[in-house]
Amino acid sequence: MSSARSAVPTAHPAPSPSSAASSVSVSSACSSAVAAPTVTELLAFVRRTARDEALIASLPLDPEGRTWIRLDGPGGSEAWLIGWPPGSGTGWHDHAESIGAFTTAAGALKEHSLAVRLPTDGWKTLELTDGVDRSRELAAGQGRAFGQHHVHEVLNESPDAHAVSVHAYYPPLPGIRRFSRTGAVLRLEQTESPEEWQ
């Protein structure tokens, strides 16, 4: 997995489990009077944003690592436009208590996920049972929403084409757990807080 690279380094938290990343803020204004968005609203936002051709074209793409721009999501959510070079991916991770959604805007992504809720605390290694693995291809215009503690990895498996996607999370990511996987064994490797992504 390539390390993520920001288009313009600033002090905003990164959208993925990489601690070597930062981003550029498009807008930071949000109203505290706005109701918390639902997963349906987050999915509608990322789909709508993915159709903004000018915004998608504004993302600098790097052949060596992921790039991103921070966006202003609905209802105080955290949102990102992310560029994926060929062969890049996130590794296995979750988003703690945040709900979320993402849509592919260009190219194609693959998501591997677990159809099981993991314990939130008190473990380092788990053996997964048969039947919990899910995989889906997400071509341009396709997306998905997910609830709290969703465990997945996202990959651009193309050997020669970038992908671009739009992501949104609510509440803004309070933490990310990173995992490694060998066969059916999932191991908790690291827990990151937003301060580590700056």
PLY file of the C-alpha trace (Angstrom):
ply
format ascii 1.0
element vertex 198
property float x
property float y
property float z
element edge 197
property int vertex1
property int vertex2
end_header
0.00 0.00 0.00
1.34 3.39 -0.94
1.40 6.07 1.68
-1.12 8.84 1.21
-0.01 12.25 -0.02
-1.86 15.50 0.27
-2.36 17.87 -2.59
-1.58 20.81 -0.27
-0.37 20.02 3.29
-2.36 21.64 6.10
-3.33 20.61 9.61
-6.60 18.80 8.92
-7.12 15.12 9.83
-6.71 12.53 7.10
-9.61 10.47 5.74
-7.91 7.12 6.00
-5.85 5.07 8.39
-2.58 6.60 7.22
-0.79 8.78 9.76
1.45 10.36 7.13
-1.28 12.48 5.63
-2.87 15.90 5.64
-5.29 17.80 3.42
-6.61 21.06 2.10
-9.87 22.53 3.39
-12.38 23.68 0.79
-14.76 25.10 3.39
-14.85 24.84 7.15
-18.10 26.61 7.93
-20.83 24.46 9.45
-23.84 25.29 11.56
-24.33 23.75 14.98
-28.09 24.10 14.51
-28.15 21.58 11.64
-29.50 18.10 12.43
-27.11 15.15 12.29
-27.16 13.58 8.83
-28.40 10.03 8.28
-26.56 7.41 6.20
-29.12 8.06 3.45
-28.25 11.77 3.46
-24.52 11.04 3.45
-24.95 8.69 0.49
-27.00 11.31 -1.39
-24.27 13.88 -0.70
-21.39 11.72 -1.96
-23.36 10.73 -5.07
-24.23 14.35 -5.84
-20.65 15.49 -5.25
-19.26 12.69 -7.44
-21.22 14.14 -10.37
-19.47 17.54 -10.02
-17.07 17.24 -12.95
-15.20 20.46 -12.17
-14.55 19.39 -8.59
-13.40 15.91 -9.64
-11.05 17.44 -12.23
-9.58 19.81 -9.59
-8.00 16.95 -7.60
-4.28 16.60 -8.30
-3.40 12.96 -8.96
-0.08 11.45 -7.88
1.26 8.21 -9.41
2.90 7.25 -6.09
0.26 7.85 -3.42
-3.28 8.86 -2.64
-4.20 12.55 -2.71
-7.22 14.31 -1.29
-9.14 17.51 -0.71
-11.26 18.03 2.37
-14.87 19.00 1.63
-17.67 20.51 3.67
-20.13 17.67 4.26
-23.80 17.95 5.25
-24.78 18.60 8.87
-21.21 18.97 10.13
-19.99 15.70 8.62
-16.40 15.14 7.55
-16.04 14.69 3.78
-13.19 14.01 1.37
-12.43 13.80 -2.33
-9.74 11.11 -2.71
-7.52 10.12 -5.64
-6.27 6.52 -5.83
-3.28 5.66 -8.00
-3.16 2.20 -9.61
-2.60 -0.54 -7.05
-3.28 1.60 -3.97
-5.51 0.75 -1.02
-6.35 1.54 2.57
-5.66 -1.72 4.37
-8.27 -3.13 6.77
-9.74 -0.50 9.11
-12.93 0.77 10.72
-14.36 4.23 11.50
-15.27 3.72 15.18
-18.67 5.25 16.01
-19.00 7.16 12.74
-21.51 6.26 10.05
-20.45 6.91 6.48
-20.83 6.61 2.74
-18.64 6.72 -0.34
-19.11 6.78 -4.10
-16.66 6.21 -6.93
-16.50 9.31 -9.13
-13.99 8.03 -11.72
-12.37 4.69 -12.43
-13.33 1.72 -10.25
-12.75 0.64 -6.66
-13.15 -2.68 -4.89
-14.35 -2.95 -1.30
-13.75 -6.01 0.87
-15.79 -5.87 4.07
-16.83 -8.03 7.02
-20.50 -8.75 7.62
-19.99 -9.01 11.36
-19.65 -6.51 14.17
-16.33 -6.78 15.96
-15.93 -6.24 19.70
-14.98 -2.62 20.36
-12.45 -3.36 23.14
-10.46 -6.07 24.85
-8.99 -8.08 21.98
-5.89 -8.24 19.79
-6.61 -11.26 17.58
-9.88 -12.72 16.27
-10.58 -15.75 14.13
-13.30 -14.92 11.62
-15.98 -17.49 10.84
-16.89 -18.64 7.36
-19.37 -16.51 5.46
-18.49 -13.07 6.88
-16.52 -11.83 3.86
-18.18 -9.53 1.35
-16.68 -8.01 -1.81
-18.11 -5.51 -4.24
-16.92 -3.64 -7.30
-17.84 0.03 -7.36
-17.62 1.54 -10.85
-18.04 5.27 -11.47
-21.38 6.41 -10.07
-21.73 3.47 -7.67
-21.47 3.82 -3.92
-22.54 2.49 -0.58
-23.41 3.59 2.92
-22.43 1.89 6.18
-23.13 2.02 9.90
-20.91 2.28 12.95
-17.88 -0.02 13.35
-17.90 -1.01 9.66
-14.70 -2.96 8.92
-13.40 -2.84 5.35
-10.56 -2.19 2.96
-10.85 -0.22 -0.27
-8.59 -0.88 -3.26
-7.89 0.42 -6.74
-6.95 -2.83 -8.45
-6.38 -1.26 -11.86
-2.81 -1.71 -13.11
-2.81 1.58 -15.01
-5.77 3.88 -14.17
-6.43 6.25 -11.28
-9.74 6.16 -9.43
-11.41 9.07 -7.64
-14.02 8.81 -4.88
-16.03 10.95 -2.49
-16.39 9.97 1.21
-18.42 11.38 4.12
-18.50 10.46 7.83
-20.63 11.56 10.77
-19.66 12.38 13.38
-16.22 13.47 12.11
-13.91 10.51 12.64
-13.20 10.11 16.38
-10.65 7.38 15.73
-9.68 4.58 13.39
-8.64 1.04 14.21
-6.19 -0.53 11.76
-6.05 -4.29 11.26
-3.90 -6.86 9.51
-5.34 -10.06 8.15
-3.89 -13.48 7.43
-6.51 -15.92 6.19
-9.29 -15.99 8.80
-7.19 -14.26 11.47
-7.75 -10.54 12.00
-5.27 -8.73 14.23
-5.71 -5.28 15.77
-2.50 -3.44 14.90
-3.10 0.17 15.89
-5.71 2.65 17.07
-5.27 6.17 15.70
-6.78 9.40 16.97
-7.38 12.53 14.85
-4.31 14.21 16.37
-2.14 11.56 14.71
-3.45 12.42 11.23
-2.40 16.09 11.34
0 1
1 2
2 3
3 4
4 5
5 6
6 7
7 8
8 9
9 10
10 11
11 12
12 13
13 14
14 15
15 16
16 17
17 18
18 19
19 20
20 21
21 22
22 23
23 24
24 25
25 26
26 27
27 28
28 29
29 30
30 31
31 32
32 33
33 34
34 35
35 36
36 37
37 38
38 39
39 40
40 41
41 42
42 43
43 44
44 45
45 46
46 47
47 48
48 49
49 50
50 51
51 52
52 53
53 54
54 55
55 56
56 57
57 58
58 59
59 60
60 61
61 62
62 63
63 64
64 65
65 66
66 67
67 68
68 69
69 70
70 71
71 72
72 73
73 74
74 75
75 76
76 77
77 78
78 79
79 80
80 81
81 82
82 83
83 84
84 85
85 86
86 87
87 88
88 89
89 90
90 91
91 92
92 93
93 94
94 95
95 96
96 97
97 98
98 99
99 100
100 101
101 102
102 103
103 104
104 105
105 106
106 107
107 108
108 109
109 110
110 111
111 112
112 113
113 114
114 115
115 116
116 117
117 118
118 119
119 120
120 121
121 122
122 123
123 124
124 125
125 126
126 127
127 128
128 129
129 130
130 131
131 132
132 133
133 134
134 135
135 136
136 137
137 138
138 139
139 140
140 141
141 142
142 143
143 144
144 145
145 146
146 147
147 148
148 149
149 150
150 151
151 152
152 153
153 154
154 155
155 156
156 157
157 158
158 159
159 160
160 161
161 162
162 163
163 164
164 165
165 166
166 167
167 168
168 169
169 170
170 171
171 172
172 173
173 174
174 175
175 176
176 177
177 178
178 179
179 180
180 181
181 182
182 183
183 184
184 185
185 186
186 187
187 188
188 189
189 190
190 191
191 192
192 193
193 194
194 195
195 196
196 197
